Amino acid sequence: KVLAFLNRKPLVIIPTSASHDGIASPYISYVMGKRLSKYGKIAAAPMAILADTKIIMSAPPRLLRAGVGDLLGKAVSVRDWKLASRVKGESYSEYAAILALASYNIVASNAAKISGFKREEDVRVLVKALIGCGVAMGIAGSSRPCSGSEHLFAHAVELYAEEAGIKEIVHGELVALGAIITSYLHGINWRRLKSVARRAGLPTRLKEAGIDRDIAVRALTEAHRLRPDRYTILGETGLSKEAAERALEDTGLV
């Protein structure tokens, strides 16, 4: 995407895994965007996506399950978007939101069935849902429908884990954990999200994802600073340390 953007060339995506919703998204990850900020906002929508499910099936199962984890975050990101629209007057696209939620519902209703990814059909379900999210972002003109407080948490954990020399972490797993915590903050059914994550074979405790408590607490208290322009349930000041500790304990992530 970066090369296509910088060289103004058409982009064709040929995914070999399905671990996140960037397959069809015009945008790059937050962490990479920060590193390449001198180029401005990088966006390159693919003109074609050639997704061979037989090839994707050979990807490590952990990465495929991470794709499910990334999709679980849409239950929160759309709610954050609605909140920002109500509180900050941010532009909101019902169509993009519905598409993002539809992608979430596809995997939520099939989580246990597809978790082993033993059939090509299981991978097809996942890939279709991930591509749907990319289309939603293209319609919205930003990653808003698919990236809210759950992604801020995940990005913060990624940054702090890198500082601590922790390498064995997977983005989609962090998003799933973030979705559980932030759905709790929203006052919605976080237990259902946790149940879906468990059925999908995803981590439902920090240690299962290779993250310690201190990093998670720091992420919850500081993640709002990563994108101050993106209002979420974390607010403009973030959580207090006490609130972060309570959220982790109440949701059973520690």
Secondary structure, DSSP 4 states (H G I P E B T S, - for coil): -HHHHHHT---EE--S--SSGGGT-SB--HHHHHHTGGG-S-B---SEE---HHHHTTS-HHHHHHHHHHHHTHHHHHHHHHHHHHHH-----HHHHHHHHHHHHHHHTTHHHHTT--SHHHHHHHHHHHHHHHHHHHHHTSSGGG-SHHHHHHHHHHHHHHHTT-----HHHHHHHHHHHHHHHHTS-HHHHHHHHHHTT---SGGGGT--HHHHHHHHHHGGGT-TTS--TTTTT---HHHHHHHHHHTT--
